[in-house]
Amino acid sequence: MLDIKKRDIRKKADQIRRNMRISNYGIMNLYKECESVGWKVIRYPLGENADLGFAMKKDKDIIIFTNSSSRLSREIFTLAHEIGHAVLHMDKMNSFIDNGLTLSDHNTDEREQEANYFAACLLMPEESVEKFMDIELLEEKQQGLTAIDIAKIMSEFNVSFEMVLNRLESIGKINSVEKAQLDNQKNEIRVRNLLKSAGGNATLNEPSNVLDIPYEYIEYVIYNYNHGAIPKETLVKALDCYKLTIDDVSDKINEPVEDDTDLDDLIGGLSD
Ligand SMILES: [Zn+2]
């Protein structure tokens, strides 16, 4: 990516971040921030092997979806990546669907690289990471970074172990040898334990399985249920978010028909 393009992306990420609530160094709750900007975010446990997220424009609304069956730190990264598409690319394209490939650092698609870079700048701006390392990681100056330090950074910025390593390498805080060493330490002690030792947020490494659907999309959930794309318990949970029961919406419910579409229905429904 060209330096001038990178600078433009950093600038846009910084503008967005400036209006968000920051705990000390990291964004407190990116989901809440989307609400206040007016972007509609759907969180839905679609299963581990399903797509990770999408961003789309419907009329003037931006709708973002994240799969809450993925680890929370990954789900937050997906959200940041989708915000990147919304901020950088929605003038030319109306929708993006993301999976493990599009979110990977090795993806060669320009727009995917840009969205990934935006996500890194939004979640872990260079100066905030530097400041955190300077003020909070006291031992680091003498002995170099340990896996516990990485877990502390994870917790503050709500990102995965891998993302911390990638970001530290790309801003020149560690070299590839140090990165590999830290990655090995991660394999020896599980990240969950590291997070606990660091007094951090152990939920980052687990799927949240959160089901959060803006009220206006409840009918799409019912549509999915009617087409056999989601089980009854998912429908019950979604309705429960709004203190509704199946009886309350019984006039809209059919006996489910077997169908192998799920996300496609949701997207298709949204784009009607
Ligand atoms: Zn993407």
Boltz pocket constraint, residues with backbone or C-beta under 6 A from the ligand:
constraints:
  - pocket:
      binder: B
      contacts: [[A, 81], [A, 85], [A, 96], [A, 97], [A, 98], [A, 102], [A, 103], [A, 111], [A, 112], [A, 115]]
      max_distance: 6.0
